[in-house]
Each structure stands twice: as structure tokens, then as C-alpha cells.
Amino acid sequence: MDPDQSAFVESFRQFLDRINRLPASPPRLTPLGEVVERHMGVDVTTVPLVTEDLAPLRLVDADVAMAELSGGVAPLGVTGRHERVKESLPELLSHPWTRYTLPAVDDVRLGGAGRQLPPASGGPR
């Protein structure tokens, strides 16, 4: 390695060391989090998450119950590359780097079962 390359590598190493010592960015509300917060009327980062495991044979009941609870309101979609399927709900609502946004919904899945919905744009299915 010539002296210029060595100097660059050392400079870059020092830069990365400084970056790694910086504190992590605090989470901030995503566009999805802002919508949910407006709807709930409370700071969504303070609301505890409650989950319930359902037996596969009860997923249809859960789907029917969610449809009833929605009152006919269209579901929200979530963008954010493939990471969105690995994130928890709190991470979808408040995240330091990824800005999960609201696209049109073209498919609703509950427990792996899909129910096709018409596109939000009213265009072809």
C-alpha cells in the first residue's frame, strides 16, 4: 500500500471510530406513528403493547372480529422495505432511522391467510 492509501485508510479508521462513539439517534415518530397517535389522542410511545397468541383455527374469528371493530374503515398499509415484516408495532410507530409510511393497501393478511381488497385508488385489481 502506498503512503497516500495508508494515510487515507488511517483517516477513515479514525472517522469510523468517532462515528461509533456517537450516541444512538433517539427514536422519532414515523408517519404511521403520527396517524396512530392522532387517532388514539395519546403519546403512542407510552402505551404498552399487549399481544395475544391465537390458535390457527381461531384466525377466522379474529378476522371477523377485526372487521366488526373497524366499522368499515379501510385498513392502513405500511411501507419500509422488507424490514417492516420483522419489526414490532412499537418500532413501526417510532424508529430512529426508518420512516414507515402509509401506502395504499392491496392485501390484508391475518395469520398468513390473505383477503384481497380493492386497491385504494379504485383502479384495476
N, C-alpha and C positions, 0 to 999 in steps of 0.2 A: 504494500500500500504506500502510495507516495505521501509526502508531508501534507499536501493540501487535503487529501482524503482523510488522513489521520486527524487533522485539525477539525474537519467537518464532523467526523464521527464523534469526537470528544465533545464538541459543541452541542451536537444533537443529543448525546447522552446526558449532558448537564441540563438541557432543556426538558427532557423527559423526566429526569429526577425532580425538577421543580414542579412540573405538572402533576406528578404523582403525589407530591406533598400538599397540594391544594385540597381544601376541604371539598367534600362532595356537594354538588348542587342540591339545594333543597327541592323537594317535590313541589310542583305547582299544578293547579287545576288544569286539566285538559279541556278542550271544547265539550267533550262528553260530560266531564265532571261539572262544568258550568251549567249545562242543561239540567242535569240531575239535581244540582244544588238549588237552582231556581224553582224546580218542581217541588222539592222537599221543603224549601224555606229554612234550611239549617246548613251549617258548615258540614259538608259530606265527609271531611277528613276526621270528624269527631264521632261519627255514627258507627257503632260496632257492626261488624259483618256477622250475620248468622247464616249458617248453611244447614241443609238437611239432605241426607242421602235418601234416595228413593229406590225402591226395588224396581227393576225393569218393567214388571207387569203393572206398576202404578204410573208410569210415564204418561200414558194416555189420560189418566185422571188429572195429572198435573197440567197437561196441555190444555184440557178443557177448563180447569180452574183458572189458569192464567188468561185464557181468552175471556172468561167471565169478568175477571178482575180488571182487565184492560178497558172494558166498556166500549169496545170497538175502536179504540185509539190505535193507530198504526205503531208497530214496534220500531225501535231505533236500531240502526246498524252501527258498526264500529269499524273504522279503518285503522291501519297502523302496521302494515306488513304482516308477516306471519307471527310476529311476537304476540299479537293480540290474543291468540288462542292459548298462550302459555301464561298470560298474566292473570292475576286475581282481580276481582272487581275493584278493590281499593287502588290498585296500580293502574287500572283503566281510567279511574276518575282523577287521580293525582299522580303525576310522574315527573321526575327531574329532566328527562330527555325527550321522550316520545310524546307527540301531540296527537292522541287518539281523537279522531274527528268523526262526524256523523254523515255517512253516505246514504244513498237510497238503499232500502232493504229489498233484496230479491229472493231471500230464502230464510226461513226460520227453522232452527234445529233445537230440539229439546231431547237430551239424552241420546243423540245420534239419529233420531228419526227426523226426517225433513218434511216440511209442509210448504209447498210453493205458494208464494203470494204474488199478486201482480206487481210489476215494477212501479216505484213511486212516481215515475214520470208519466205513467199512463201509456207508455209505448208498448211495443210487442213483447210478448213473454218469451 
